[in-house]
Amino acid sequence: MTDQMVKENNKTAGLEPPKKIIIGGATSNKIFGRFDMICPTAIMRLAIVCEEGSLTHGEYNWANTNDPQGFKRERISHAMSHLELYRLGDNSEAHLAKAIWGLMAAIHFDGNCQCHKQHLGKSQGREQNDM
């Protein structure tokens, strides 16, 4: 994702940070978010789900949908299914990580995110098995 794409996405989301922050007398540009508060274990589990999905469905297959809104609805429903299975005690899959992936994909297509365009046509064309 280019810097311009990030700026456009942040503007669409209503995120307008201060231009400068001061840290110990030095100034810096403010970044969005608190990445230091994201659980590294959750990121690792999400990365594993991404790897498994790329092996099963092809890399960036999900970004090639021709129905982003329908795909987003399906991903939210699928994430909810994973959450319910987890809540019911099913430990046959990484339900929480797969729910995070589904919500990430839904967020990706929410609004004007353009970062998926760089991956269009890159799918390896694997089978359309369910993630």
DSSP file (Angstrom, degrees, kcal/mol; ACC not computed):
  #  RESIDUE AA STRUCTURE BP1 BP2  ACC     N-H-->O    O-->H-N    N-H-->O    O-->H-N    TCO  KAPPA ALPHA  PHI   PSI    X-CA   Y-CA   Z-CA
    1    1 A M              0   0    0      0, 0.0     2,-0.1     0, 0.0   114,-0.0   0.000 360.0 360.0 360.0 130.7    0.0    0.0    0.0
    2    2 A T     >  -     0   0    0      1,-0.1     4,-2.2     4,-0.0     5,-0.2  -0.345 360.0-110.8 -78.6 163.0    1.4    3.4   -1.0
    3    3 A D  H  > S+     0   0    0      1,-0.2     4,-2.5     2,-0.2     5,-0.2   0.880 120.6  53.9 -58.8 -38.4    1.6    6.3    1.4
    4    4 A Q  H  > S+     0   0    0      1,-0.2     4,-2.5     2,-0.2    -1,-0.2   0.902 107.2  50.4 -64.4 -40.5   -1.0    8.1   -0.7
    5    5 A M  H  > S+     0   0    0      2,-0.2     4,-2.8     1,-0.2    -1,-0.2   0.905 110.3  50.1 -63.2 -41.6   -3.4    5.1   -0.3
    6    6 A V  H  X S+     0   0    0     -4,-2.2     4,-2.8     2,-0.2     5,-0.2   0.930 111.0  49.2 -61.8 -45.5   -2.9    5.1    3.4
    7    7 A K  H  X S+     0   0    0     -4,-2.5     4,-2.5     1,-0.2    -2,-0.2   0.918 112.7  47.2 -60.9 -43.9   -3.6    8.8    3.6
    8    8 A E  H  X S+     0   0    0     -4,-2.5     4,-2.5     2,-0.2    -2,-0.2   0.915 113.1  48.3 -64.7 -43.1   -6.8    8.3    1.5
    9    9 A N  H  X S+     0   0    0     -4,-2.8     4,-2.0     2,-0.2    -2,-0.2   0.917 113.3  47.5 -62.8 -43.0   -7.9    5.4    3.6
   10   10 A N  H  <>S+     0   0    0     -4,-2.8     5,-3.2     2,-0.2     4,-0.3   0.889 111.6  50.0 -66.3 -39.3   -7.3    7.3    6.8
   11   11 A K  H ><5S+     0   0    0     -4,-2.5     3,-1.3    -5,-0.2    -1,-0.2   0.919 110.2  50.7 -64.6 -42.6   -9.1   10.4    5.5
   12   12 A T  H 3<5S+     0   0    0     -4,-2.5    -2,-0.2     1,-0.3    -1,-0.2   0.876 109.9  50.7 -60.4 -38.0  -12.1    8.2    4.5
   13   13 A A  T 3<5S-     0   0    0     -4,-2.0    -1,-0.3    -5,-0.2    -2,-0.2   0.488 118.8-113.1 -80.0  -2.7  -12.1    6.7    8.0
   14   14 A G  T < 5 +     0   0    0     -3,-1.3     2,-0.8    -4,-0.3    -3,-0.2   0.731  67.5 145.5  79.5  21.7  -12.1   10.2    9.5
   15   15 A L      < +     0   0    0     -5,-3.2    -1,-0.2    -6,-0.2    -2,-0.1  -0.829  13.7 164.0 -98.3 107.2   -8.6    9.8   11.0
   16   16 A E        -     0   0    0     -2,-0.8     3,-0.1    -3,-0.1    -5,-0.0  -0.847  18.3-166.0-122.8  93.6   -6.8   13.1   11.0
   17   17 A P        -     0   0    0      0, 0.0    15,-0.1     0, 0.0     2,-0.0  -0.281  34.0 -86.9 -76.3 163.6   -3.7   12.9   13.3
   18   18 A P        -     0   0    0      0, 0.0    12,-0.7     0, 0.0     3,-0.1  -0.379  37.6-125.0 -60.8 149.5   -1.7   15.9   14.5
   19   19 A K  S    S+     0   0    0      1,-0.1    11,-0.6    10,-0.1     2,-0.4   0.885  87.5  21.0 -67.1 -38.0    1.0   16.7   12.0
   20   20 A K  E     -A   29   0A   0      9,-0.2     2,-0.3     7,-0.0     9,-0.2  -0.962  60.1-164.8-134.0 148.4    3.8   16.5   14.5
   21   21 A I  E     -A   28   0A   0      7,-2.8     7,-2.1    -2,-0.4     2,-0.5  -0.926  19.4-133.3-123.6 156.5    4.4   15.0   17.9
   22   22 A I  E     +A   27   0A   0     -2,-0.3     2,-0.5     5,-0.2     5,-0.2  -0.948  21.2 179.7-114.6 125.4    7.2   15.9   20.3
   23   23 A I  E >  S-A   26   0A   0      3,-3.4     3,-2.0    -2,-0.5    -2,-0.0  -0.949  75.8 -27.5-125.8 108.6    9.2   13.1   21.9
   24   24 A G  T 3  S-     0   0    0     -2,-0.5     3,-0.1     1,-0.3    -1,-0.1   0.830 126.6 -47.7  57.4  34.2   12.0   14.2   24.3
   25   25 A G  T 3  S+     0   0    0      1,-0.3     2,-0.3     0, 0.0    -1,-0.3   0.195 119.5 106.7  93.3 -16.7   12.4   17.4   22.4
   26   26 A A  E <   -A   23   0A   0     -3,-2.0    -3,-3.4     1,-0.0    -1,-0.3  -0.702  62.4-136.7 -94.2 148.9   12.5   15.8   19.0
   27   27 A T  E     +A   22   0A   0     -2,-0.3     2,-0.3    -5,-0.2    -5,-0.2  -0.758  24.6 172.5-104.3 153.5    9.6   16.1   16.6
   28   28 A S  E     -A   21   0A   0     -7,-2.1    -7,-2.8    -2,-0.3     2,-0.3  -0.976  39.0 -95.9-149.9 156.9    8.1   13.3   14.5
   29   29 A N  E     -A   20   0A   0     -2,-0.3     2,-0.2    -9,-0.2    -9,-0.2  -0.609  46.8-114.3 -74.0 139.2    5.1   12.8   12.2
   30   30 A K        -     0   0    0    -12,-0.7     2,-0.3   -11,-0.6    -1,-0.1  -0.541  28.1-150.2 -74.2 135.8    2.2   11.1   14.1
   31   31 A I        -     0   0    0     -2,-0.2     2,-0.4     2,-0.1    -1,-0.0  -0.686  21.9-105.1 -99.8 162.3    1.3    7.6   12.9
   32   32 A F  S    S+     0   0    0     -2,-0.3     3,-0.2   -15,-0.1    -1,-0.0  -0.681  76.3   1.1 -85.9 137.7   -2.2    6.2   13.1
   33   33 A G  S    S-     0   0    0     -2,-0.4     2,-0.5     1,-0.1    -2,-0.1   0.024  80.1 -85.5  85.5 172.3   -3.0    3.7   15.8
   34   34 A R    >   +     0   0    0      1,-0.1     3,-2.1     2,-0.0     4,-0.2  -0.769  41.1 172.6-121.4  81.0   -1.1    2.0   18.6
   35   35 A F  G >  S+     0   0    0     -2,-0.5     3,-1.4     1,-0.3    -1,-0.1   0.747  75.0  69.2 -63.0 -23.9    0.6   -1.0   17.0
   36   36 A D  G 3  S+     0   0    0      1,-0.3    -1,-0.3    -3,-0.1    -3,-0.0   0.630  94.4  57.7 -69.6 -11.5    2.4   -1.6   20.3
   37   37 A M  G <  S+     0   0    0     -3,-2.1     2,-0.5     2,-0.1    -1,-0.3   0.413  81.1 103.4 -98.2   0.9   -1.0   -2.7   21.7
   38   38 A I  S <  S-     0   0    0     -3,-1.4     3,-0.0    -4,-0.2     5,-0.0  -0.733  80.9-115.4 -87.3 128.6   -1.6   -5.4   19.2
   39   39 A C     >  -     0   0    0     -2,-0.5     4,-1.8     1,-0.2     3,-0.2  -0.451  16.6-150.7 -64.8 119.8   -1.0   -8.9   20.6
   40   40 A P  H  > S+     0   0    0      0, 0.0     4,-2.5     0, 0.0    -1,-0.2   0.830  96.3  57.6 -62.8 -31.2    1.9  -10.5   18.7
   41   41 A T  H  > S+     0   0    0      2,-0.2     4,-2.5     1,-0.2     5,-0.2   0.910 105.6  49.7 -65.4 -40.5    0.5  -14.0   19.2
   42   42 A A  H  > S+     0   0    0      2,-0.2     4,-2.5     1,-0.2    -1,-0.2   0.908 110.9  49.8 -63.0 -41.2   -2.7  -12.9   17.5
   43   43 A I  H  X S+     0   0    0     -4,-1.8     4,-2.5     2,-0.2    -2,-0.2   0.912 110.6  49.9 -63.4 -42.5   -0.7  -11.6   14.6
   44   44 A M  H  X S+     0   0    0     -4,-2.5     4,-1.9     2,-0.2    -2,-0.2   0.925 112.1  47.2 -62.4 -44.3    1.3  -14.8   14.4
   45   45 A R  H  X S+     0   0    0     -4,-2.5     4,-2.0     1,-0.2    -2,-0.2   0.888 111.6  51.0 -65.6 -38.4   -1.9  -16.9   14.4
   46   46 A L  H  X S+     0   0    0     -4,-2.5     4,-2.4     1,-0.2    -1,-0.2   0.906 108.0  52.9 -63.0 -41.8   -3.5  -14.6   11.7
   47   47 A A  H  X S+     0   0    0     -4,-2.5     4,-2.3     1,-0.2    -2,-0.2   0.873 107.6  51.5 -62.0 -37.4   -0.3  -15.0    9.6
   48   48 A I  H  X S+     0   0    0     -4,-1.9     4,-2.8     2,-0.2    -1,-0.2   0.912 109.1  49.8 -65.9 -42.2   -0.7  -18.8    9.8
   49   49 A V  H  X S+     0   0    0     -4,-2.0     4,-2.7     2,-0.2    -2,-0.2   0.907 110.5  51.1 -61.6 -40.9   -4.3  -18.6    8.7
   50   50 A C  H  X S+     0   0    0     -4,-2.4     4,-2.3     2,-0.2    -2,-0.2   0.919 111.1  47.8 -61.3 -43.7   -3.2  -16.4    5.8
   51   51 A E  H  X S+     0   0    0     -4,-2.3     4,-1.9     2,-0.2    -2,-0.2   0.936 112.4  48.2 -63.4 -46.8   -0.5  -19.0    4.8
   52   52 A E  H  X S+     0   0    0     -4,-2.8     4,-2.0     1,-0.2    -2,-0.2   0.918 112.2  50.2 -59.9 -43.4   -3.0  -21.9    5.0
   53   53 A G  H  X>S+     0   0    0     -4,-2.7     4,-3.4     1,-0.2     5,-0.6   0.884 108.2  52.0 -63.0 -39.1   -5.5  -19.9    2.9
   54   54 A S  H  X5S+     0   0    0     -4,-2.3     4,-1.0     1,-0.2    -1,-0.2   0.857 111.4  47.5 -67.5 -33.1   -2.9  -19.1    0.3
   55   55 A L  H  <5S+     0   0    0     -4,-1.9    -1,-0.2    -5,-0.2    -2,-0.2   0.856 120.6  37.6 -73.2 -34.8   -2.0  -22.8    0.0
   56   56 A T  H  <5S+     0   0    0     -4,-2.0    73,-0.3    -5,-0.2    71,-0.3   0.907 135.1  17.2 -81.8 -45.4   -5.7  -23.9   -0.2
   57   57 A H  H  <5S-     0   0    0     -4,-3.4    69,-0.6    -5,-0.2    68,-0.3   0.573 111.5 -99.1-108.3 -13.3   -7.2  -21.1   -2.3
   58   58 A G    ><< -     0   0    0     -4,-1.0     3,-1.7    -5,-0.6     4,-0.3   0.016  52.8 -58.5 100.4 146.6   -4.2  -19.4   -4.0
   59   59 A E  T 3  S-     0   0    0      1,-0.3    66,-0.2    63,-0.2    65,-0.1  -0.367 120.7  -4.2 -63.1 133.5   -2.4  -16.2   -3.0
   60   60 A Y  T >> S+     0   0    0     63,-0.1     3,-1.0     1,-0.1     4,-0.5   0.628  85.6 140.5  60.4  16.7   -4.6  -13.2   -2.8
   61   61 A N  G X4  +     0   0    0     -3,-1.7     3,-1.6     1,-0.3    -2,-0.1   0.900  68.8  57.1 -52.9 -42.0   -7.6  -15.2   -4.2
   62   62 A W  G >4 S+     0   0    0     -4,-0.3     3,-1.0     1,-0.3    -1,-0.3   0.784  99.1  59.0 -62.8 -28.0   -9.9  -13.3   -1.7
   63   63 A A  G <4 S+     0   0    0     -3,-1.0    -1,-0.3     1,-0.2    -2,-0.2   0.606  94.1  67.9 -77.4 -10.5   -8.8   -9.9   -3.2
   64   64 A N  G <<  +     0   0    0     -3,-1.6    -1,-0.2    -4,-0.5    -2,-0.2   0.253  68.6 134.5 -94.7  12.6  -10.1  -11.0   -6.7
   65   65 A T    <   -     0   0    0     -3,-1.0    -3,-0.0     1,-0.1    55,-0.0  -0.301  46.4-156.2 -61.9 143.9  -13.8  -11.1   -5.8
   66   66 A N  S    S+     0   0    0      1,-0.2    -1,-0.1     2,-0.1    -3,-0.0   0.325  90.7  53.1 -99.6   6.9  -16.1   -9.4   -8.3
   67   67 A D     >  +     0   0    0      1,-0.1     4,-2.8     2,-0.0     5,-0.2  -0.604  62.9 170.2-136.4  73.7  -18.7   -8.9   -5.5
   68   68 A P  H  > S+     0   0    0      0, 0.0     4,-2.5     0, 0.0     5,-0.1   0.868  79.3  48.4 -57.0 -40.4  -16.9   -7.1   -2.6
   69   69 A Q  H  > S+     0   0    0      2,-0.2     4,-2.3     1,-0.2     5,-0.2   0.911 113.8  46.0 -69.9 -40.6  -20.1   -6.4   -0.7
   70   70 A G  H  > S+     0   0    0      2,-0.2     4,-2.3     1,-0.2    -1,-0.2   0.904 113.9  49.6 -64.7 -41.3  -21.3   -9.9   -1.0
   71   71 A F  H  X S+     0   0    0     -4,-2.8     4,-2.6     2,-0.2    -2,-0.2   0.908 109.6  51.7 -63.2 -42.0  -17.9  -11.2    0.0
   72   72 A K  H  X S+     0   0    0     -4,-2.5     4,-2.2    -5,-0.2    -2,-0.2   0.930 110.1  48.4 -61.5 -46.0  -17.8   -8.9    3.0
   73   73 A R  H  X S+     0   0    0     -4,-2.3     4,-2.2     1,-0.2    -1,-0.2   0.911 112.9  48.5 -59.9 -42.6  -21.2  -10.1    4.2
   74   74 A E  H  X S+     0   0    0     -4,-2.3     4,-2.7     1,-0.2    -1,-0.2   0.888 109.7  51.7 -66.7 -39.4  -20.2  -13.7    3.8
   75   75 A R  H  X S+     0   0    0     -4,-2.6     4,-2.7     2,-0.2    -1,-0.2   0.895 109.7  49.5 -65.1 -39.8  -16.9  -13.2    5.6
   76   76 A I  H  X S+     0   0    0     -4,-2.2     4,-2.4     2,-0.2    -2,-0.2   0.933 113.1  47.0 -64.3 -44.6  -18.7  -11.6    8.6
   77   77 A S  H  X S+     0   0    0     -4,-2.2     4,-2.0     1,-0.2    -2,-0.2   0.917 113.1  48.9 -61.7 -43.1  -21.1  -14.5    8.7
   78   78 A H  H  X S+     0   0    0     -4,-2.7     4,-2.2     2,-0.2    -2,-0.2   0.897 110.0  51.5 -64.5 -40.8  -18.3  -17.0    8.5
   79   79 A A  H  X S+     0   0    0     -4,-2.7     4,-2.3     1,-0.2    -1,-0.2   0.911 108.6  51.3 -62.5 -41.9  -16.4  -15.1   11.3
   80   80 A M  H  X S+     0   0    0     -4,-2.4     4,-2.4     1,-0.2    -1,-0.2   0.884 107.5  53.5 -62.7 -37.5  -19.5  -15.3   13.5
   81   81 A S  H  X S+     0   0    0     -4,-2.0     4,-2.6     2,-0.2    -2,-0.2   0.922 108.5  49.1 -61.9 -44.7  -19.7  -19.1   12.8
   82   82 A H  H  X S+     0   0    0     -4,-2.2     4,-2.3     1,-0.2    -2,-0.2   0.897 110.5  51.2 -62.3 -40.0  -16.1  -19.5   13.9
   83   83 A L  H  X S+     0   0    0     -4,-2.3     4,-2.6     2,-0.2    -2,-0.2   0.906 110.9  47.8 -64.2 -40.8  -16.8  -17.5   17.1
   84   84 A E  H  X S+     0   0    0     -4,-2.4     4,-2.1     2,-0.2    -2,-0.2   0.914 110.8  50.6 -66.7 -42.1  -19.9  -19.6   17.9
   85   85 A L  H  <>S+     0   0    0     -4,-2.6     5,-2.4     2,-0.2     4,-0.2   0.916 112.7  47.3 -61.1 -41.9  -17.9  -22.9   17.3
   86   86 A Y  H ><5S+     0   0    0     -4,-2.3     3,-1.7     1,-0.2    -2,-0.2   0.933 110.7  51.8 -61.9 -45.8  -15.2  -21.6   19.6
   87   87 A R  H 3<5S+     0   0    0     -4,-2.6    -1,-0.2     1,-0.3    -2,-0.2   0.827 106.3  54.9 -61.0 -32.7  -17.8  -20.5   22.2
   88   88 A L  T 3<5S-     0   0    0     -4,-2.1    -1,-0.3    -5,-0.1    -2,-0.2   0.450 124.0-104.0 -82.3  -0.1  -19.3  -24.0   22.1
   89   89 A G  T < 5 +     0   0    0     -3,-1.7     2,-0.4     1,-0.3    -3,-0.2   0.527  66.6 152.5  94.5   5.7  -15.9  -25.6   22.9
   90   90 A D      < +     0   0    0     -5,-2.4    -1,-0.3    -6,-0.2     5,-0.2  -0.571  13.9 172.8 -71.1 124.1  -14.9  -26.8   19.4
   91   91 A N        +     0   0    0     -2,-0.4    -1,-0.1     1,-0.1    -5,-0.1   0.020  45.1 108.8-119.6  27.3  -11.1  -26.9   19.2
   92   92 A S  S    S+     0   0    0      2,-0.0     2,-0.3     3,-0.0    -1,-0.1   0.660  86.2  21.8 -77.5 -16.0  -10.8  -28.6   15.8
   93   93 A E  S    S-     0   0    0     -3,-0.2     2,-1.9   -11,-0.1     3,-0.2  -0.890  92.5 -93.7-141.2 170.1   -9.7  -25.4   14.1
   94   94 A A     >  +     0   0    0     -2,-0.3     4,-2.5     1,-0.2     5,-0.2  -0.535  54.9 169.3 -83.3  69.9   -8.0  -22.1   15.0
   95   95 A H  H  >  +     0   0    0     -2,-1.9     4,-2.2     1,-0.2    -1,-0.2   0.866  68.5  48.9 -58.6 -42.9  -11.5  -20.5   15.2
   96   96 A L  H  > S+     0   0    0     -3,-0.2     4,-2.3     2,-0.2    -1,-0.2   0.929 113.5  46.4 -65.8 -43.4  -10.5  -17.2   16.8
   97   97 A A  H  > S+     0   0    0      1,-0.2     4,-2.2     2,-0.2    -1,-0.2   0.883 113.3  49.9 -65.5 -37.8   -7.7  -16.6   14.3
   98   98 A K  H  X S+     0   0    0     -4,-2.5     4,-2.2     2,-0.2    -1,-0.2   0.851 109.3  51.7 -70.5 -32.9  -10.0  -17.5   11.4
   99   99 A A  H  X S+     0   0    0     -4,-2.2     4,-2.3    -5,-0.2    -2,-0.2   0.917 109.1  50.7 -65.7 -42.4  -12.6  -15.1   12.8
  100  100 A I  H  X S+     0   0    0     -4,-2.3     4,-2.6     1,-0.2    -2,-0.2   0.918 109.7  51.1 -59.9 -43.0  -10.0  -12.4   12.9
  101  101 A W  H  X S+     0   0    0     -4,-2.2     4,-2.6     1,-0.2    -1,-0.2   0.932 109.5  49.6 -60.7 -45.3   -9.1  -13.2    9.3
  102  102 A G  H  X S+     0   0    0     -4,-2.2     4,-2.0     1,-0.2    -1,-0.2   0.901 112.8  46.3 -61.4 -41.2  -12.7  -12.9    8.2
  103  103 A L  H  X S+     0   0    0     -4,-2.3     4,-2.7     2,-0.2    -1,-0.2   0.868 110.3  54.1 -69.6 -35.8  -13.2   -9.6    9.9
  104  104 A M  H  X S+     0   0    0     -4,-2.6     4,-2.4     2,-0.2    -2,-0.2   0.928 109.5  47.9 -61.0 -44.7   -9.9   -8.3    8.4
  105  105 A A  H  X S+     0   0    0     -4,-2.6     4,-1.5     2,-0.2    -2,-0.2   0.894 111.4  50.5 -63.7 -39.6  -11.2   -9.2    5.0
  106  106 A A  H  X S+     0   0    0     -4,-2.0     4,-0.6     1,-0.2     3,-0.2   0.925 111.2  47.9 -63.8 -44.2  -14.5   -7.5    5.7
  107  107 A I  H >< S+     0   0    0     -4,-2.7     3,-1.1     1,-0.2    -2,-0.2   0.893 105.6  60.8 -61.3 -39.4  -12.7   -4.3    6.9
  108  108 A H  H 3< S+     0   0    0     -4,-2.4     5,-0.2     1,-0.3    -1,-0.2   0.885 110.9  38.4 -55.1 -42.2  -10.5   -4.5    3.8
  109  109 A F  H 3< S+     0   0    0     -4,-1.5     2,-0.4    -3,-0.2    -1,-0.3   0.436  94.8 103.1 -92.2   0.5  -13.5   -4.1    1.5
  110  110 A D  S X< S-     0   0    0     -3,-1.1     3,-0.6    -4,-0.6     2,-0.2  -0.692  90.4 -16.1 -82.9 131.8  -15.3   -1.6    3.8
  111  111 A G  T 3  S-     0   0    0     -2,-0.4  -102,-0.1     1,-0.2   -98,-0.0  -0.511 119.1 -33.0  78.3-142.4  -15.1    1.9    2.5
  112  112 A N  T 3  S+     0   0    0     -2,-0.2    -1,-0.2  -103,-0.1     2,-0.1  -0.064  73.7 157.3-111.3  31.7  -12.5    2.9   -0.1
  113  113 A C    <   +     0   0    0     -3,-0.6     3,-0.1    -5,-0.2  -107,-0.1  -0.385  12.3 176.7 -60.0 129.1   -9.6    0.6    0.6
  114  114 A Q    >   +     0   0    0   -109,-0.1     3,-1.6    -2,-0.1     4,-0.4   0.407  51.0  99.3-113.1  -1.7   -7.6    0.3   -2.6
  115  115 A C  G >  S+     0   0    0      1,-0.3     3,-1.1     2,-0.2     4,-0.2   0.783  74.5  65.0 -64.4 -25.3   -4.7   -1.9   -1.4
  116  116 A H  G >  S+     0   0    0      1,-0.2     3,-1.9    -8,-0.2     4,-0.4   0.754  84.2  76.0 -67.7 -21.6   -6.2   -5.1   -2.8
  117  117 A K  G X  S+     0   0    0     -3,-1.6     3,-0.9     1,-0.3    -1,-0.2   0.801  85.3  62.4 -61.3 -27.9   -5.9   -3.7   -6.4
  118  118 A Q  G <  S+     0   0    0     -3,-1.1    -1,-0.3    -4,-0.4    -2,-0.2   0.707 106.3  46.7 -69.0 -17.0   -2.1   -4.4   -6.3
  119  119 A H  G X  S+     0   0    0     -3,-1.9     3,-2.2    -4,-0.2     4,-0.3   0.426  78.5 129.5-104.4  -0.6   -3.0   -8.1   -5.9
  120  120 A L  T <  S+     0   0    0     -3,-0.9   -56,-0.1    -4,-0.4   -59,-0.1  -0.301  79.9  12.2 -58.8 134.7   -5.6   -8.5   -8.6
  121  121 A G  T 3  S+     0   0    0    -61,-0.2    -1,-0.3   -60,-0.1   -60,-0.1   0.464  97.3 107.3  79.9   1.9   -4.9  -11.4  -10.9
  122  122 A K    <   +     0   0    0     -3,-2.2   -63,-0.2   -62,-0.2   -61,-0.2   0.516  42.4 121.7 -90.4  -4.9   -2.2  -12.8   -8.6
  123  123 A S        -     0   0    0    -63,-0.3   -63,-0.1    -4,-0.3   -65,-0.1  -0.288  62.5-139.7 -60.4 140.9   -4.3  -15.8   -7.3
  124  124 A Q        -     0   0    0    -70,-0.2   -66,-0.2   -65,-0.1    -1,-0.2   0.481  39.6-118.9 -79.4  -2.9   -2.7  -19.2   -8.0
  125  125 A G        +     0   0    0    -68,-0.3   -67,-0.2   -66,-0.2     3,-0.1   0.834  50.6 169.3  71.9  33.8   -6.1  -20.5   -8.9
  126  126 A R        -     0   0    0    -69,-0.6   -69,-0.1     1,-0.2    -1,-0.1  -0.146  46.6 -67.7 -67.6 172.5   -6.3  -23.2   -6.2
  127  127 A E        -     0   0    0    -71,-0.3     2,-0.9     1,-0.1    -1,-0.2  -0.179  45.9-115.0 -57.1 154.6   -9.6  -25.0   -5.5
  128  128 A Q        +     0   0    0     -3,-0.1    -1,-0.1     2,-0.0   -71,-0.1  -0.339  56.6 156.4 -90.7  52.1  -12.4  -23.0   -4.0
  129  129 A N        -     0   0    0     -2,-0.9     2,-0.3   -73,-0.3    -3,-0.0  -0.418  51.3 -97.2 -72.0 155.4  -12.4  -24.9   -0.7
  130  130 A D              0   0    0      1,-0.1    -1,-0.1    -2,-0.1    -2,-0.0  -0.563 360.0 360.0 -76.2 135.7  -13.8  -23.1    2.3
  131  131 A M              0   0    0     -2,-0.3    -1,-0.1    -3,-0.1   -78,-0.1   0.467 360.0 360.0 -76.6 360.0  -11.2  -21.5    4.6
